[in-house]
């Protein structure tokens, strides 16, 4: 592996590359920020492991993969190319073949990086029913659009009980996810935009199916196509998936950059959330992607913040204070909390989350307070 690293360094590669001995090692090591190139030593990579590689590549859509192996069979080559591996190189490695393959990928990245916009996908999942995940998803979307100037699409993927549109609008959705899925073959940006309830010029909500019967028509491939399109046209794609893990929600999670697990400070929430975290990790999602949002937080309760973090073995990403009156007014009126309680602690916490999501570590930027003042 060291010889390969030397070859790449000699080529003066401008992009980030990582070398791994196995798919499992790559999946465990790569967190939220995917490298441009992953090189896998495929000496032990067989047909059976291509499924693992396929999932990993779907979770890291901006990453290119090169596999190195001895005596690759035609079946392996076909399978590797089918799941998007850019090149399969024979061992022992010829330095020129690796440098050529890397140069081709670098050239393609240079051409597409300025042409294709890839937005971030944020998925809200409830640790237990009644967590407030839908409220937070909808209101975060509104704040990203209204206070940070981002283009946002919220897709309600809670297929059986979704009602996200009601949290930010009193409009009856003319179309739902079912309508989009039934026209998936002609799906484009115009069809997607026209199918959404438009909350702001830069914020729309695609409603969930009207009932369970219509929800059955939604297939994982529909979600895959929908998210591939949405990511190229919106800065942020927010998903509300309820708390069900099935083929459809897992397909959505495969596209996700941040998994916001919404919990509360009660034993049932903590118990169920622990199970859910275990399930997410067993499905291969990086721990770094899972971020705890502690809703209805009150200091001095029977269960402390440190108890939650210790039990779940995970730091809380953000606490959302308990502000019953403001939240109830927002939900009952179908109006974003930012509009009716701009200075409420819940609004400030959501602004905090938006600020964390939009900050560029390379660029000094104003905090959420500046955004709030600009929109006062």
Secondary structure, 3 states (H helix, E strand, C coil): CHHHHHHHHHCCCCCCEEEECCHHHHHHHCCCCCCCEEEEEHHHCCHHHHHHHHHHHHHCCCCEEEEEECCCCHHHHHHHHHCCCCEEEECCCCHHHHHHHHHHHHHHHHHHHCCCCCCEEEEEEECCCCCCHHHHHHHHHHHHHHCCCCCEEEEECCCCCCCHHHHCCCCCCCCEHHHHHHCHHHCCHHHHHHHCEEEECCEEEEECCCCHHHHCCCCHHHHHHHHHHHHCCCCEEEEECCCCCCHHHHHHHHCCCEEEEEECCCHHHHHHHHHHHHHHHHCCCCHHHEEEEEEEECCCCCCCHHHHHHHHCCCEEEEEECCHHHHHHHHHHCCCHHHHCCCCHHHHHHHHHHHHHHCCCCCCCCCHHHHHHHCC
